Amino acid sequence: MVIDVRLATAQDRSALDQFYAREGHSFQKLAAQAACTPVGGILETMFVVASANDIVVAALKLDIGKDPRIGKIGVIQHFEIED
C-alpha cells in the first residue's frame, strides 16, 4: 500500500471531516480549538495528512509559534491514526 504524506489543503477538508468522524472527533472543533505553544500564542495552524487510496488514514494538527531565540517552532497538538 502506498501512503502519501503531505500538508493538507482546502480540498482536503471533507476528507478530514470524514476521517475525524470515523475516529470519534470533530474536525471543525479541533481546527477551531485555540492553542498555545510553549513560547506563547500561535502564528498559524496546519494539518499534515497521510492518505492511502485517496482516503485519509492519519492526521496531525501542527501549531506554529515563534521563539525569540530560535525562530519558528512547530508543536504537534493532536495526532490521530486510523484504527
C-alpha positions, -999 to +999 in steps of 0.1 A: +000+000+000+014+034-010+010+061+016+012+098+007+022+122+035+017+159+028+003+192+041-034+194+039-051+219+016-086+233+015-095+205-009-089+180+020-115+195+043-142+169+036-117+140+038-105+154+072-142+157+083-148+120+074-115+108+089-121+125+123-158+114+123-146+078+119-123+083+148-150+099+170-138+135+168-150+167+151-126+182+127-144+216+129-140+217+167-104+206+165-095+231+139-112+259+158-096+249+191-073+277+205-038+265+213-007+278+228+029+268+220+055+266+248+065+302+239+031+318+237+004+321+211+003+305+177+011+322+144-006+296+122-021+261+122-017+235+096-027+198+092-004+171+079-023+141+064-013+106+054-035+091+027-038+057+011-061+051-019-073+087-016-086+081+020-070+099+049-056+073+073-037+096+097-036+133+105-019+157+129-026+193+139+006+213+138+006+248+155+034+271+146+048+296+171+078+318+173+106+315+198+126+348+201+158+328+204+155+302+176+127+314+154+097+294+143+088+262+161+061+236+154+041+219+182+020+189+175-013+195+192-032+164+181-022+132+163-047+105+152-041+073+133-070+052+118-076+021+139 
